[in-house]
Amino acid sequence: MAKNSEEVHVTEDNLYEIARRRGFFYIGNEIYGGLTGFYDYGNIGTMLKRNIENLWRRHFLNLGENFSEIEPSNVMPEKAFVASGHIKNFVDPSVKCKKCGAWHRADQLIEKSLGIKAEGKSQEELTKLIKEHKIRCDKCRGELGEVRVLNMMFQIKMGSEGDTVAYLRPETAQGVYVNFIRQFNVMRSRLPMGLGIVGKAFRNEISPRQLLIRQREFTQAELQVFFDPSKVDECDNWDEVKDYGLMIMEKDGKTKKRKCSELAKSEGLPKFYLYNLAKSQEFFIGVLKFTEEKFRLRRLSEEEKAFYNKIHFDAEVFLDSLGEYKEVGGIHYRTDHDLLGHQEVSKKSHSISHEGRNFVPHVIELTVGIDRTFYAAMDLFYKPATEERDWEWFAFPPEMAPYAFAVFPLMGKDGLPELADKVYRMMKKGYGTVYDGSGSIGRRYARADEIGIPFAITIDYDSLKDNAVTIRKRDDTKQTRVKISDLEKEAERLCSGESR
Amino acid sequence: MAKNSEEVHVTEDNLYEIARRRGFFYIGNEIYGGLTGFYDYGNIGTMLKRNIENLWRRHFLNLGENFSEIEPSNVMPEKAFVASGHIKNFVDPSVKCKKCGAWHRADQLIEKSLGIKAEGKSQEELTKLIKEHKIRCDKCRGELGEVRVLNMMFQIKMGSEGDTVAYLRPETAQGVYVNFIRQFNVMRSRLPMGLGIVGKAFRNEISPRQLLIRQREFTQAELQVFFDPSKVDECDNWDEVKDYGLMIMEKDGKTKKRKCSELAKSEGLPKFYLYNLAKSQEFFIGVLKFTEEKFRLRRLSEEEKAFYNKIHFDAEVFLDSLGEYKEVGGIHYRTDHDLLGHQEVSKKSHSISHEGRNFVPHVIELTVGIDRTFYAAMDLFYKPATEERDWEWFAFPPEMAPYAFAVFPLMGKDGLPELADKVYRMMKKGYGTVYDGSGSIGRRYARADEIGIPFAITIDYDSLKDNAVTIRKRDDTKQTRVKISDLEKEAERLCSGESR
C-alpha cells in the first residue's frame, strides 16, 4: 500500500490511551489487574459498537427478502460441536518453553522465525520444523518442547453433578445451522434464506494480543445465506454489482480494482458468490466509509483455507497502528459441509423440498468481526493533533459516531442553558446527542472532537434574539448559522452526507 | 387478582406451540434433543426482544443526564466474585433422590409440599424439614438424601494448562461495579451516574422450568444508579412522580394503588428510591403497556431479601398461562455493599470526591429480566380465537411488535405487486415492515395477527387509480382508506397511539 511518509502514524498505545481515557474500551476488571484477552466497552465505545452493529443489520439483513436475525444461546451441547468438527479440529498447535514455561502458538512462532506460512501444518510437521531450525522461546531463548494441540473451546459443566458437558460457541455460525430446519419451516420454506446472528463467541486463545484484534470473548456478526446449489451461478441482482469494482489482492501482493463481471470470467467465480463478495466490500467502504485504498479482498490458498470452504476471501484492512493488514471479515462458500455434518450426527434429514426438487442447501457465510471493525474504525478515522487543532480526534461518519450532535450553551447563565436544553431535547429525538455545559468553548470542541462527534451546536447570546444557533463541523471546523426551526431539516442534510 | 371466569385462559403449552411454530422462541439445538434451560429466539422473537431492549434503553438511560450503557465481558475473574460474595453465597440448596437419582431444589420442594416460604433457609434447616415432614421425591416418591449446596456459577478454565479460573457472570451488575472507578473518571465524576448493561447472565439452575422464566442463560437489562447517600431523600424530579400511583401489594395480598407522596410519609421510603420505583413501574405499564391490574410491586420481607438490600421491591406480573405472579424486575437499594466488597478485595479505594466531600457512593439497582418480560408480553397480549376471528393473535403495541406494518398486494399480477413493493420500501425506512404476497387476504391477516402486527396495508385495483391503500387495524379489524402520499403521516399517528 502506498503510504505517505510525512504522515504522523498512530500507534497501538496511542489508540489505547484515548480508548481508556474516553471510555471507548479498556481491559476489563482493571481493579483486579484485568483478565488476559477480555476487554470491556465503556460508555462511548458501547454507542459506537451499537451503531456498527445496527449498520450491519441494516445492510446485511436487507440483502434478501427472506433474511432475518435470530438469537440462539451462547452455550451449545457437545454433539453440535462433534457435528461441526470443532471437537476434533478446533485446536491450536502450542509449544511450551522448557525454561520459562511460557506457551506459544507453534505456527506463529515458526512464521515469525522462518518467514514461511505454517498455519494448517500438522503437529508432527511443526515439531520437526522447530527442531530442524532450532527455534527457541522468544521470551527467554529457552529450548522448546513438543508441539501439542489444545482445543480452543471453553467447556462448561452443568447440572447438579456437573456431568452434562457443553461448550461456549467458538463461532456464531453453528447457532444458525442447528436451527436451520426449524427456521426454514418458520420462514415459509423459501430460498435464498438468510439467517444472521450478532452475538458473542468465545475462544481459549493461547496468546491474546493486539487489543481488540485477538480476544477470548468477542462479537461476531455473521450472515448465513442458504441457497439452491444449482443456482450458484445465477443472481437476480447481478446488474446491481456487475460493474462494481472489487479491491482484489493480486499475486504480487498489490491491490487492483476489478469488476465483478471480469472476475466471473477470468476466475470463474460464481455470480451469486461475487454478489455477496461485492456486498461485503460495500459494507466496509460504502456503509462504514473505510478508506478504499486501505481495503483489500484476499483469496486464501488451498493450504490456508479451511478444507470445507470451496471459495474463501478475507476482507482485510491496513491498520497504521499495527503496521499490517488485519482480517475484519470473510466471505466463505461453505457448501453443504455444515448441514451434512449436523445431518449425520443428529440423524435428522437436512434435505429440503424446494421448487419441486429435493436437496441439502448450500451456504455462503458473510462474517464481520465487530470488535476488529471497531478497532479498525478507530485506526482509520484517527487524526493527529496539528498546529491549528491542538488535539487528536476521530473523523467517524455521523451514523457511526457515538453521538451525532453536541449541544453547548455559550455561558451557564442568562437563559442560555434553558434554550440549549430545548435544542438538546429536540435533537435527541432523532439523533444521538450530548449536552455539554462546562468549560470554554474551545475545550468543549476538543472534548467533542476526541470522541468523534461530527457536529457541535452552540447557543449564544444572539440565539436569544434571532432564534438561530451556530453549527460547527468537526471535519473542516467551518461554522454556519441555522434557524432553530430549520435544525431538524439541516440535521437530516448533514447526517446524510450531502454537505460533505 | 380479579379474574373473569368466562375468559378463555391461555396455557403454557398454548404459548409454546405458537412460539415454536411462528419463530418467537424454541428449545435450542432441537435436532440434538435440546439442552435443558437454553432457549433460542427465532426471527420473530429476535425482533420482539430487540424492541423490548431498545424500549428499555430509551426509558432507563434517559432517567438522568449522566446515564449510559456499557458492555463488559461475560467472563470475569474469580476475584470479582470473591468480592461480590458469589463464590461463597451464590448457592442452590439441592437434594438428590436416593431411588431415581433426580436432583431437586430443596427449598422449592418444601414450599410445594408444605406451603411455607423456605428460600434463604440454611442447609441444616432444610434437611431437618425434609426429614421431619417425610418429604419425598416428586418424580418417583423415593426417599431424599441430605441437602447440599451447589454453587450456581459456571466455571471456565483458560490458558494453555487450564489453570486460570474464571466464571460466566451470574448477573450483569458486577460488570458495572468492577468498572465503577474507570467510568466515574470517564464520565467526568458527576453523580448521580447511571451505568446500564443489556446482556447475558448464566446460572447453573438445578431445575430450569416454565420456558423463558427460569433458564440457564438469560438476558438482563440492569441499571446501576450511583448517588450521594446523604441525598437519598432528595429528588430533583419529585414533582414528576409525587402523585404517581404505585401498584403496591398490601399485607392482605391485594394490590392497592398508592401515591409516591403517601408512601414517602407512611412507609418512610426515601424520595430518590421512590422516584426509581415509579420509573420502573412506568416502564412496564406506561412504555410496554402491560395491564395495570395484573402488575404489582411486592416488598420483600427481611427474610426473603438479600441481606445487602436495604429496600427491595420486586416488580411482578400475573400470568394466566402459569396461573401465578412472576417476577419480571426488581428495584434494589444495594447501598455501598458492592463497592465496599470490591474495595476490600482489590485494595483500591472506591471513595470518591464529590462536591467537596469524600464518600463511597450508594447504588440503587433497577433490573428487568428481558426474557421474562418477553414471555409476560406474549401472555398478556395473547387473544384467543373467537367466532368472528378464527385464529389466535397478539395485541402487542406498535413499538414492541415484531413488525409495525404488513404490506399486501391483493393479487400477484396487474401491477399490484409493483405498487405494493413501492409502499413496502417506503414504510420500511421508518418502521419494521414485512411484505406478504401469497395466499388469500384472510389468510394473510391471520398470519399477521398471529405475530401481532398492528397494521396491515392492502394494495388493491382501486389503488392503481386513486393512489390510496386500505389500512386494517389488528385490534378492531376496522379498515380505513389512506392516500399513499399521506401514509407516512398516518403511520406516525397510528404508531404514537393517537388513534387508539
Chai-1 contact restraints between the chains, C-beta under 6 A:
chainA,res_idxA,chainB,res_idxB,connection_type,confidence,min_distance_angstrom,max_distance_angstrom,comment,restraint_id
A,G23,B,V186,contact,1.0,0.0,6.0,A-B,restraint_1
A,G28,B,P72,contact,1.0,0.0,6.0,A-B,restraint_2
A,G28,B,S73,contact,1.0,0.0,6.0,A-B,restraint_3
A,N29,B,M76,contact,1.0,0.0,6.0,A-B,restraint_4
A,N29,B,P77,contact,1.0,0.0,6.0,A-B,restraint_5
A,N29,B,A80,contact,1.0,0.0,6.0,A-B,restraint_6
A,N29,B,V178,contact,1.0,0.0,6.0,A-B,restraint_7
A,E30,B,R182,contact,1.0,0.0,6.0,A-B,restraint_8
A,I31,B,V178,contact,1.0,0.0,6.0,A-B,restraint_9
A,I31,B,S346,contact,1.0,0.0,6.0,A-B,restraint_10
A,I31,B,K348,contact,1.0,0.0,6.0,A-B,restraint_11
A,Y32,B,P77,contact,1.0,0.0,6.0,A-B,restraint_12
A,Y32,B,K79,contact,1.0,0.0,6.0,A-B,restraint_13
A,Y32,B,S346,contact,1.0,0.0,6.0,A-B,restraint_14
A,L35,B,P77,contact,1.0,0.0,6.0,A-B,restraint_15
A,F38,B,S73,contact,1.0,0.0,6.0,A-B,restraint_16
A,F38,B,V75,contact,1.0,0.0,6.0,A-B,restraint_17
A,D40,B,P72,contact,1.0,0.0,6.0,A-B,restraint_18
A,D40,B,S73,contact,1.0,0.0,6.0,A-B,restraint_19
A,D40,B,N179,contact,1.0,0.0,6.0,A-B,restraint_20
A,Y41,B,E71,contact,1.0,0.0,6.0,A-B,restraint_21
A,G42,B,I70,contact,1.0,0.0,6.0,A-B,restraint_22
A,G42,B,V186,contact,1.0,0.0,6.0,A-B,restraint_23
A,N43,B,S68,contact,1.0,0.0,6.0,A-B,restraint_24
A,N43,B,I70,contact,1.0,0.0,6.0,A-B,restraint_25
A,T46,B,E69,contact,1.0,0.0,6.0,A-B,restraint_26
A,T46,B,I70,contact,1.0,0.0,6.0,A-B,restraint_27
A,T46,B,E71,contact,1.0,0.0,6.0,A-B,restraint_28
A,S68,B,N43,contact,1.0,0.0,6.0,A-B,restraint_29
A,E69,B,T46,contact,1.0,0.0,6.0,A-B,restraint_30
A,I70,B,G42,contact,1.0,0.0,6.0,A-B,restraint_31
A,I70,B,N43,contact,1.0,0.0,6.0,A-B,restraint_32
A,I70,B,T46,contact,1.0,0.0,6.0,A-B,restraint_33
A,E71,B,Y41,contact,1.0,0.0,6.0,A-B,restraint_34
A,E71,B,T46,contact,1.0,0.0,6.0,A-B,restraint_35
A,P72,B,G28,contact,1.0,0.0,6.0,A-B,restraint_36
A,P72,B,D40,contact,1.0,0.0,6.0,A-B,restraint_37
A,S73,B,G28,contact,1.0,0.0,6.0,A-B,restraint_38
A,S73,B,F38,contact,1.0,0.0,6.0,A-B,restraint_39
A,S73,B,D40,contact,1.0,0.0,6.0,A-B,restraint_40
A,S73,B,E217,contact,1.0,0.0,6.0,A-B,restraint_41
A,V75,B,F38,contact,1.0,0.0,6.0,A-B,restraint_42
A,V75,B,E217,contact,1.0,0.0,6.0,A-B,restraint_43
A,M76,B,N29,contact,1.0,0.0,6.0,A-B,restraint_44
A,P77,B,N29,contact,1.0,0.0,6.0,A-B,restraint_45
A,P77,B,Y32,contact,1.0,0.0,6.0,A-B,restraint_46
A,P77,B,L35,contact,1.0,0.0,6.0,A-B,restraint_47
A,K79,B,Y32,contact,1.0,0.0,6.0,A-B,restraint_48
A,A80,B,N29,contact,1.0,0.0,6.0,A-B,restraint_49
A,S94,B,S160,contact,1.0,0.0,6.0,A-B,restraint_50
A,W103,B,S160,contact,1.0,0.0,6.0,A-B,restraint_51
A,F154,B,I156,contact,1.0,0.0,6.0,A-B,restraint_52
A,I156,B,F154,contact,1.0,0.0,6.0,A-B,restraint_53
A,M158,B,N204,contact,1.0,0.0,6.0,A-B,restraint_54
A,S160,B,S94,contact,1.0,0.0,6.0,A-B,restraint_55
A,S160,B,W103,contact,1.0,0.0,6.0,A-B,restraint_56
A,S160,B,I206,contact,1.0,0.0,6.0,A-B,restraint_57
A,V178,B,N29,contact,1.0,0.0,6.0,A-B,restraint_58
A,V178,B,I31,contact,1.0,0.0,6.0,A-B,restraint_59
A,N179,B,D40,contact,1.0,0.0,6.0,A-B,restraint_60
A,R182,B,E30,contact,1.0,0.0,6.0,A-B,restraint_61
A,V186,B,G23,contact,1.0,0.0,6.0,A-B,restraint_62
A,V186,B,G42,contact,1.0,0.0,6.0,A-B,restraint_63
A,N204,B,M158,contact,1.0,0.0,6.0,A-B,restraint_64
A,I206,B,S160,contact,1.0,0.0,6.0,A-B,restraint_65
A,E217,B,S73,contact,1.0,0.0,6.0,A-B,restraint_66
A,E217,B,V75,contact,1.0,0.0,6.0,A-B,restraint_67
A,S346,B,I31,contact,1.0,0.0,6.0,A-B,restraint_68
A,S346,B,Y32,contact,1.0,0.0,6.0,A-B,restraint_69
A,K348,B,I31,contact,1.0,0.0,6.0,A-B,restraint_70
